[in-house]
């Protein structure tokens, strides 16, 4: 039972880390290809 809990905890932590890394990498590559996004002006 304890091993199963540890396995699920590690799997969840790795899932979070890899998801964040994939999101950052996708943004990085997109910005390299298309350039940095323009700043948006707020009304008011």
C-alpha positions, 0 to 999 in steps of 0.5 A, a space after each residue: 500500500 505504501 509503495 503504491 502511494 509513493 508511486 502515485 506521488 512520484 508519477 504526479 510530481 513528474 507529470 507536473 514537471 514535464 507538463 510545465 517543461 512542455 508548455 515552456 518549451 512550446 512558448 520558447 520555440 513559438 517565440 523564436 519562430 514568430 518573434 516576441 509578441 507585441 505588448 497590448 495597450 490597455 484601455 482606460 
